Amino acid sequence: MAWPEIHVSEEHPARAGRVVLSSPVLIYGRGADENAFHDLATIIALNAHGGVLSLSAKVRRGQTILLLNEQASEECGCRVVYVGPDHADGSKKVVFEFVSAMS
């Protein structure tokens, strides 16, 4: 599966172009201890500027991560903008923005 094609409407830029999905991606980054990590995450929603995913690895606001869509052999750099509280399964909601906006 390739990244979905997303178009931003000038009429409602905050809501337009949002895609709700459940798509697995690999996340690569460096933890607080500077050790490299990778984790399988699920993208919950995506738009031209970023998205929301469910992630088990510990990340922090402002951290740069790399999302890899293995099915499409595509990757993109992202910045973490919000990390939610832990869920019962140990995962958390993470909101990210693309380093370069998708068009």
Secondary structure as UniProt FT lines:
FT   TURN            13..17
FT   STRAND          19..30
FT   TURN            32..33
FT   STRAND          36..47
FT   TURN            48..49
FT   STRAND          50..55
FT   TURN            61..62
FT   STRAND          64..69
FT   TURN            70..73
FT   STRAND          74..86
FT   TURN            88..89
FT   STRAND          92..98
//
